[in-house]
Amino acid sequence: MGLGLLVYGAHSRLRKVGLRNLDIAFPARSKKEKKRILRGLFLGLGRLLAECGLFPRYTTENVSRVAVYDGFQNFADAQARGKGVLFLTAHFGGWEIGSFVHSLQGHPMNIVVRPLDNPYVDALGDRYRTLHGNRTISKQDFARALLTSLRRGEVVGILMDTNMTPPQGAFVDFFGTPACTATGAARVALYTDAAVVPAFTVWDKELGKYKIRFDPALTLVRTGDDEADTLANTAAFTKVIEDYATRYPDQWLWVHRRWKMRPPGEPSFY
């Protein structure tokens, strides 16, 4: 955790991006409050990094010291439909911990990832993520692998909160400001009829551990107009992420340039 605060103090560019994003999302909040949120984020990132380093030590007997389920029946009900489950999630709280613990408890999943620039760190991360049966899907092979997994009735986790560019992304509101957002998850969900389950790993200060929260599966918009339905569902998915970031503001990754891509004619935010 101290490492996270050290990075907060040393990395002025990340602080600048984070404060800019908080200005966009919470214009009415004071600068002091925004700095508090940002310090909390870095503290959480340090905690997450420390826990990830301990992954090989965790077993089904001791992992409850780190994370517990909240709303597991929502996942079980979605899986029982037999058409696959798409976890709607984000760079939030302990996102790496949630997928790891879920696999350790006997529920391996497919995780869509972007390979890291450092091949050694990327290999280590991939090894830790897949210790208990998880499989990683590269974004380069996103669509085909996603369809194959869901047709088998498997579970797929997608981080849907990063800046995209057209045509892979479309603009939907995020905190009232258009943000270019991946539409692939909505397209795949509509095509496969997979259950879309919001899944967030939330740090609970009172418990002193993470809660892996599964919400009830979302009801998809289906009007018969594929493009309109894709956009409407992408907006709905993004609103779920916004709601979690509003409820737990120090747990979402504000240092990502989420609004980097702008609609034609709009100036850069950064």
N, C-alpha and C positions, 0 to 999 in steps of 0.2 A: 504493500500500500504506500509505503514511503517512496518507492520508485515512481509511482504515479504522480505524487506531489512534486518530486524532483523534476519530472518532465514538464509539469505545469509551470514551474518556476523558470525553467530553462528555455522552453520552446515558445518564443513570442509569436511565431507565425500561427501555430495552432490556437493559441489564446485569441489572437485577432480574428481568426475564422470563427471560432466558437462564439465570441461576443457578437460578431456580425449576425450569425444565425439566430442567436437569442434575441437580438434587436428585431429581426424579422418575425420571429414566432411570438414573442412576448413584449411588444412595444411599450406596454404600460408598466412593466416591472422596472424597478430601479437598477442602476448600474451595479450597486452593491449586491443586490439579489442575484443578478446575472453572474457576477464573479463567484458568488457562493455556489451556484449551480455548477459552474464550470470546474471549480475545485472539487466538488463532489464527484463529478464525472471522472476526473483524473484519479481520484482516490479509488473509485470503482474499477478503473482499468488496471491499476496496480494490483488490486485484489484478484481480479480475473486472471491476470498473468501469473500470479503466484499459485493459484489453484490449478491452472492448466499444467504447470510444471510438476504437480503432484499426481496427475492422472494415473500413472502406472501403479501407484500405491493403493488406489481405491478398489474395493471389492463390494459385492452386494451386501456384505455384513456391515461395512463401515461408511458407505457413501452417504447415508442419511445424516452424517455429521456436516455434510456440505450442502445438500439439496434434498427437498421433499416435494412430492406432488401436491398440486392444488387443482382440482377439477379433472382428475384422471378419467372419470366416467365419460366426460365429453369426448375424449380421445377414443375410448373403447367403443362408444356408440357410433362414432364416425367410421372406425375401422370395420365394425360389424356390417356396414353397408356393402362391403366387398368390392368397392370401385376405386380403392386407393384413397390415401389421405395426403393432402397438401398442407403442410404447416406454413401458415402465414406468419412471418417473424421479421426481426430487424436486428441491427447492431445495437442491442439493448441489454442492459444488466449483464447477466452471465451467459450470453448466447452460446458460447462454446461449451459451457458446462451443461446446459440443458440437453443438447444432442448427445453428449458423452454419457451422462447419467441415464438417459432414456435407453441407450443401447446396452449399458451395463445391466439394466433391469430387464433385459430380454426383448427389447423392442428396437432392433437396429433400423436405421433409416438411410436414405440417400440424401446427401448434402451437396447443394450446388455451391461451388467455390470458385474464386478467381485465384489462379496460381500466384504465389508471392514472387517478387522480383529476385529475392535471394534463394537460389535453389536448395541450399542446405537447410535454411529455416523452413522452406516450403516442405521439404521431405520430412523434417521432424514434426511439423504440424500435421501433415497427412498421416504419419504413423500414429500419433497420439489420438487423432480423431477416429481412427479406424481400429483401435485396440479391441473393441468388443462387437465388431460386425458392421459398423457403419461403412458406407461406401461413398466416395467423393465423386462428384460429377463436375467436370470442367465446364465453365461457361461457354467454351468453344463448341461443346457437344450438348448444349443445354436442351434444345427442343426434342431431339430424337431420344435421348436418354430419359428425359422426363416422361415422355409418352410411354416408352417401354416399361418403365418402373410402375407407373400408375395402372397400366393395363394388367399388370401382374398383381394388382391389389396392394402394392407396397406403399411405404411412406416416404415423402419427399419434403425436405425443408428448404425454403427459399428466403433469403434475406432481401426484402423488397424495398429498401430505403436508401438506395444509392442513386446518385445522379446518372442519368442515361442520355443518349443522343438518339434522335430519330434515325431510322424508322423503328429501332428496337423499343424506343420509349415514346410516350405521348404526355402532353401536359395535363395534369390534374392538380387540384388545389391541395397544398400541404401547409397548414396554418394560414389559410386564406391567400396564399401566394402560389401561382403556378409553378410546379416542379416537374421536370421531365422524368417520367417514371416507367419502369419496365412493364410492358403489357403482356409478356409471355405467360405469366402465371394465370392471368384471367383467361387468356385464349385456351390454354391447356385445360383449365378447370371446366370451361364451357364444353370443350370437345369430349373430355373423358367422363364428365359428371363426377369427378372425384370430390370428396368432402373437403372443404376449405376450413381448417381449424386454426384460429389465432392461437399462437403458442409463444409465450414470453417467459424468460427466466428472470425473475424479479428478486433483487436483493432485499431481504426483510431485516431491517435493523434490529427489531425487537427479538426476532428468532435467532439472529446472528448467523443466518444461512440463507440460501436461495430457495425460492419457491418456483417450481416449474409449473406454470399456469397454463391450462388448456381451457379456452372458452368454447361455448357451443358452436358447432359448424355454422358458417354463414349461409344465408339463403341467396343464391345468385340471381341477378337480374337476367331475365330471359324474355325478350320481346320478339325474337326472330330476326332482328337486325344485328348481325354478328359484330360489325364495327362499333355500333352504338353500345351494344351490350358489353363488349370488351372494355370500352372507355368507362362505362358506368361502374363496372365491377372493379376496375383498376382504381377508380376514385374511392370506392367503398373500402377496398383493402388499405389504401393509403390513410383513410380516416381512422381505421383501427389503430394504425401505428401512431398517428397523431394523438389519439386519445390516451394511449399508454405513455407517450412522451409528455403529455400534459399532466397526467396523474403522478408520474415519477420523473420529474424534469432533469434530475441529476443522473439518470441512467441511460439516456439516449446519446448517441455519438455526435454531439454538436460540432465537433472539429472536422467533420466531413463537409465538403463544399456541395451541399445538397442542392442548392439553387444555382449551380454553375451554368448549366445550359439555360439560356433565356429564349423566349419566343422571338421570332424575327422582329428586329427593330428596337428591342429593349436593351439597355446598357447592362454591362456586367455588374453583378452585386459584389464582386470581390476585387 
